[in-house]
Amino acid sequence: MAGSKGTFQPDSDVHISYEDQQKINKFARLNAKLEDLKEEVKVKENDLKSIEEACEEVVLFDDEEKIPYLVGEVFIHQDVETTQQCLEEAKKRIEQNMTDLKNQCDEVKNQMGDLKSYLYGKFGSHINLEADDE
């Protein structure tokens, strides 16, 4: 059946216990969480790229020039050196956040791997836990 990829196909000799269903549900929740984390990493990568581009642009300004810098919902005007420091600090925060997100991804992948081993061991070809490639 081509349209049923990724779904459990019940069979008369396959019994799903409550505990097994809980593990399948947990796997699905972890998979959704992993996708959310991957999306957050992409957002942070774009933020980091924007900050790096801003750093390159700030270098071109004269030292006496005041640069508008967004803090919360307000722009403050500051000198080039202060702006460069703020951008570097923001860059470090984003890089640390990306590292944390990637570590969370690894944790989730490990949990999914354990569940995948158990579920494939129990259900074999009756279950498909692989993500569909788009």
ZAZA-527419 format. One line per 5 residues: number of its first residue (from 0); their letters; for each residue x, y, z of N, C-alpha, C. Coordinates in steps of 0.02 Angstrom, whole numbers, plus 50000, padded with zeros to 5 digits. Atoms other than C-alpha are relative to their C-alpha. Layout:
REM residues N
NUM) A) X/Y/Z/X/Y/Z/X/Y/Z ~ ...
REM end
This chain:
REM residues 134
0) MAGSK) 50042/49940/50000/50000/50000/50000/50044/50062/50000 ~ 49956/49942/50007/50088/50157/49940/49979/50057/50046 ~ 50023/49943/49960/49980/50281/50038/50004/49990/50074 ~ 50001/50013/49929/50005/50199/50207/50069/50002/50032 ~ 49932/49997/49973/50191/50231/50233/50001/50041/50064
5) GTFQP) 49992/49965/49937/50235/50280/50411/49944/49988/50049 ~ 50054/50014/49954/50079/50210/50491/50001/49927/50020 ~ 50003/50069/49975/50051/50054/50594/49944/49963/49963 ~ 50049/50040/50035/49962/49919/50497/49978/49943/50046 ~ 50020/50053/49954/49861/49813/50619/49993/49934/49964
10) DSDVH) 50002/50067/50026/49870/49629/50592/49966/49956/50052 ~ 50037/50041/49952/49767/49492/50673/50045/49970/50052 ~ 49955/50031/49951/49922/49419/50759/50044/50051/50037 ~ 49960/49949/49966/49995/49585/50819/49956/50034/50053 ~ 50036/49969/49945/49939/49646/50989/50040/50059/50025
15) ISYED) 49967/49940/49973/49979/49821/51049/49976/50009/50072 ~ 50018/49990/49930/49982/49833/51237/49997/50074/50015 ~ 50005/49931/49978/49945/49993/51331/50070/50031/50005 ~ 49931/49975/49992/50131/50011/51372/50032/50013/49932 ~ 49972/49990/50067/50178/49989/51189/49970/50062/49968
20) QQKIN) 50032/49940/50028/50052/50121/51137/50029/50063/50031 ~ 49969/49943/49966/50126/50238/51267/50069/50015/49970 ~ 49933/49991/50030/50299/50210/51192/49994/50028/49929 ~ 50011/49973/50067/50233/50242/51016/49981/50074/50005 ~ 50020/49930/49989/50151/50403/51079/50059/50043/50021
25) KFARL) 49941/49963/49977/50311/50456/51167/50047/50012/49941 ~ 49958/49992/50059/50409/50426/51007/49973/50056/49956 ~ 50031/49947/50042/50286/50536/50911/50011/50069/50031 ~ 49988/49935/49966/50301/50675/51042/50072/50022/49993 ~ 49928/49985/50007/50491/50665/51037/50016/50022/49929
30) NAKLE) 49989/49982/50070/50488/50672/50847/49976/50071/49987 ~ 50026/49932/50008/50380/50829/50853/50046/50050/50034 ~ 49954/49956/49964/50497/50906/50982/50064/50009/49961 ~ 49938/49995/50039/50648/50866/50874/49990/50047/49941 ~ 50014/49955/50057/50567/50953/50725/49998/50073/50023
35) DLKEE) 50002/49932/49973/50532/51106/50834/50070/50026/50016 ~ 49931/49981/49984/50712/51109/50896/50040/50015/49937 ~ 49965/49987/50063/50778/51096/50718/49979/50067/49970 ~ 50025/49936/50026/50668/51242/50668/50030/50059/50039 ~ 49970/49948/49958/50734/51345/50815/50073/50010/49980
40) VKVKE) 49930/49994/50021/50913/51307/50760/50004/50040/49935 ~ 50000/49963/50063/50872/51371/50585/49989/50075/50012 ~ 50014/49930/49984/50800/51532/50658/50063/50032/50030 ~ 49940/49973/49969/50956/51556/50765/50056/50008/49949 ~ 49949/49993/50052/51068/51525/50614/49988/50063/49959
45) NDLKS) 50016/49938/50037/50976/51664/50521/50015/50061/50042 ~ 49984/49943/49956/50991/51779/50672/50075/50012/50002 ~ 49927/49994/49997/51177/51743/50682/50027/50030/49935 ~ 49979/49973/50065/51198/51779/50496/49986/50075/49998 ~ 50018/49929/49999/51108/51946/50519/50049/50040/50043
50) IEEAC) 49953/49965/49956/51221/51994/50664/50069/50005/49968 ~ 49935/49998/50034/51377/51947/50567/50001/50052/49944 ~ 50005/49949/50052/51318/52055/50422/50001/50070/50031 ~ 50000/49936/49966/51285/52198/50543/50070/50018/50023 ~ 49931/49988/49978/51461/52179/50614/50043/50025/49942
55) EEVVL) 49962/49980/50059/51532/52194/50438/49983/50072/49980 ~ 50023/49933/50019/51429/52351/50405/50025/50053/50050 ~ 49980/49952/49948/51474/52436/50571/50073/50020/49992 ~ 49929/49986/50011/51659/52425/50528/50009/50058/49951 ~ 49994/49947/50051/51627/52545/50383/49981/50069/50026
60) FDDEE) 50022/49935/49973/51556/52684/50495/50060/50038/50027 ~ 49950/49957/49967/51659/52832/50556/49994/49991/50075 ~ 50000/50011/49928/51710/52821/50739/49954/50047/50038 ~ 50042/49951/49965/51612/52978/50787/49926/49990/49987 ~ 50070/50008/50020/51452/52921/50704/49960/49962/50054
65) KIPYL) 50046/50034/49954/51304/52871/50814/49957/49951/49961 ~ 50036/50053/50034/51220/52709/50767/49938/49982/50040 ~ 50060/50023/49964/51040/52666/50811/50004/49925/50013 ~ 49996/50070/49981/51038/52502/50907/49936/49982/50037 ~ 50065/50019/49973/50875/52413/50947/50009/49963/50066
70) VGEVF) 50001/50032/49935/50852/52371/51131/49927/49994/50020 ~ 50071/50010/49987/50683/52293/51164/49959/50029/49943 ~ 50041/49968/50051/50562/52407/51072/50024/50071/49985 ~ 49975/49931/50006/50670/52564/51075/50070/49999/49967 ~ 49934/49991/50028/50818/52621/50972/50039/50047/50044
75) IHQDV) 49956/49954/49965/50963/52695/51069/50057/50015/49952 ~ 49944/49980/50044/51103/52790/50982/50064/49993/50040 ~ 49936/50011/49966/51277/52734/51027/50057/50003/49950 ~ 49942/49995/50044/51453/52748/50960/50017/49932/49970 ~ 49982/50059/50038/51534/52622/50844/50028/49945/50046
80) ETTQQ) 49968/50049/49956/51639/52536/50979/49949/49964/50044 ~ 50052/50029/49957/51490/52510/51095/49955/49954/49959 ~ 50042/50041/50044/51386/52444/50950/50035/49935/49982 ~ 49962/50061/50016/51524/52322/50902/50001/49953/50060 ~ 50001/50042/49939/51532/52260/51082/49932/49967/50010
85) CLEEA) 50068/50027/49993/51343/52239/51089/49987/49944/49949 ~ 50010/50050/50052/51343/52143/50925/50040/49936/50015 ~ 49960/50059/49982/51484/52028/50983/49968/49962/50058 ~ 50034/50034/49944/51392/51992/51146/49937/49964/49976 ~ 50060/50032/50028/51231/51955/51050/50020/49938/49960
90) KKRIE) 49975/50056/50039/51330/51842/50934/50018/49941/50046 ~ 49981/50052/49952/51402/51745/51082/49939/49967/50031 ~ 50062/50027/49970/51228/51726/51160/49965/49953/49951 ~ 50033/50041/50050/51156/51658/50998/50039/49936/49988 ~ 49959/50060/50010/51302/51538/50973/49991/49952/50058
95) QNMTD) 50010/50043/49942/51280/51473/51151/49930/49968/49998 ~ 50068/50026/50006/51093/51456/51123/49996/49945/49948 ~ 49999/50051/50053/51125/51359/50962/50033/49936/50026 ~ 49967/50058/49971/51244/51243/51055/49952/49963/50046 ~ 50049/50031/49954/51112/51213/51189/49945/49964/49961
100) LKNQC) 50053/50031/50041/50979/51178/51056/50025/49936/49967 ~ 49972/50059/50033/51094/51056/50965/50010/49943/50051 ~ 49993/50051/49948/51130/50966/51130/49932/49970/50016 ~ 50068/50026/49989/50942/50952/51159/49979/49954/49943 ~ 50015/50044/50058/50923/50880/50983/50033/49932/50009
105) DEVKN) 49964/50063/49990/51055/50749/51023/49967/49958/50054 ~ 50035/50035/49946/50966/50704/51186/49936/49967/49974 ~ 50063/50025/50027/50799/50684/51096/50014/49943/49952 ~ 49983/50053/50047/50881/50581/50958/50019/49935/50037 ~ 49981/50059/49961/50956/50464/51090/49938/49965/50028
110) QMGDL) 50062/50029/49974/50786/50439/51172/49960/49966/49945 ~ 50037/50029/50056/50706/50409/51003/50034/49936/49976 ~ 49963/50060/50020/50843/50284/50960/49984/49940/50045 ~ 50018/50054/49953/50807/50184/51117/49930/49974/49987 ~ 50069/50020/50014/50620/50184/51081/49995/49964/49934
115) KSYLY) 50002/50031/50067/50649/50142/50899/50025/49928/50003 ~ 49973/50068/49993/50756/49991/50946/49948/49954/50031 ~ 50050/50041/49966/50623/49928/51065/49941/49985/49954 ~ 50061/50008/50041/50476/49958/50947/50013/49957/49938 ~ 49984/50043/50058/50561/49882/50794/50012/49928/50022
120) GKFGS) 49990/50067/49973/50615/49736/50902/49935/49964/50014 ~ 50065/50030/49983/50436/49707/50956/49955/49992/49938 ~ 50049/50000/50055/50340/49749/50796/50031/49987/49931 ~ 49966/50013/50064/50470/49726/50658/49974/50042/49943 ~ 50023/49964/50060/50402/49771/50488/49928/50026/50005
125) HINLE) 50069/49977/49991/50228/49806/50558/49997/50074/50019 ~ 49999/49930/49980/50283/49980/50610/50055/50036/49961 ~ 49950/49960/50035/50376/50119/50519/50010/50064/50039 ~ 49984/49941/49959/50461/50251/50626/50047/50047/49964 ~ 49954/49958/50039/50566/50328/50488/49962/50060/49973
130) ADDE) 50030/49938/50027/50531/50508/50436/49998/49996/49924 ~ 50005/49996/50073/50469/50533/50260/50043/50056/49974 ~ 49959/49947/50031/50594/50629/50154/49957/50038/49952 ~ 50041/49958/50044/50512/50775/50068/50037/50021/49939
REM end
